[in-house]
């Protein structure tokens, strides 16, 4: 039975009315929060101390400022550069299917711009079915590679594909300003609370990938379209906090908030529901980037070492994008400029989204027809091998309608 949109109509109208009613209040709070940020803009080191001081007591995400908080930089001009990019998709393990296996398909892109333009697009599919592919083990337990764990495996394969591309195209990447670009975050949030065996399996090789790219002299960056992160807003919350005393070494402590104890709304409530893009977007014109920050996510601070992930926001048309870079890129102004320039140029060529990532996605995407064909091939292959594949009763019942 199709979704009954008529039944949802009244709820959709109610949602629209509520969004319109809250728009004015949201705009007012955005401007208030931005004004507070700009008022404190000349003291990034001071507020970096406040962030470090409150990192374990604040109940929200934080970002440590690296540059003045009112930093606005134009995109440097760039006429020639080389770029490698990757993206991935997957066919999940089908628990009710005929065989326990999964597929990861990696889209690979090399682009060169300038006097000798060149483009090479390809895809690299891989089938995973061995026991070591299906489970992460610490010697005692077997943790299935599915859900978030499988996504971590795909993220890692996307990164490893960039090392292969970097070696295949080493000469043009060295001759022109080179860059490796990925879609999504470089901070492996899904591994923050993962089992230690899972972190070891997928985070350690990812950090080795960053080591390898650094050794090759190729800066790495990731591009996040329509970001929803509230880390910078979390740091602005500290500016409203009545209890934070940086000079005395007293952190913000949400669980002992003096406003709440006195029966007042928290002073930082102006920030409720706002994202970094809501606030910083008011500062930036097309092509401009804002200040650099360090993500204070626990896994980043505890595990990334010399690859500590930094980020900035950049205006690309009507959207604010988040660009993430490792520390060794962030500490080189020329490399930050390169990342900024390439991100803006790629978004312009892709009508608002980096063309290299769009092409990598096209190479990687697995469509419904592909999935069905793959499952048929798996079943036929097993039968030819003399096996009798069987799907679960649940799967079989879905293929037949009966009352």
Beta strands, then each sheet from edge to edge (+ up, - down):
strand 1: 63-65
strand 2: 81-91
strand 3: 102-113
strand 4: 118-128
strand 5: 135-137
strand 6: 142-144
strand 7: 178-183
strand 8: 219-224
strand 9: 293-295
strand 10: 309-316
strand 11: 319-326
sheet 1: 1+ 9- 10+ 11- 8+ 7+ 2+ 3- 4+
sheet 2: 5+ 6-
end
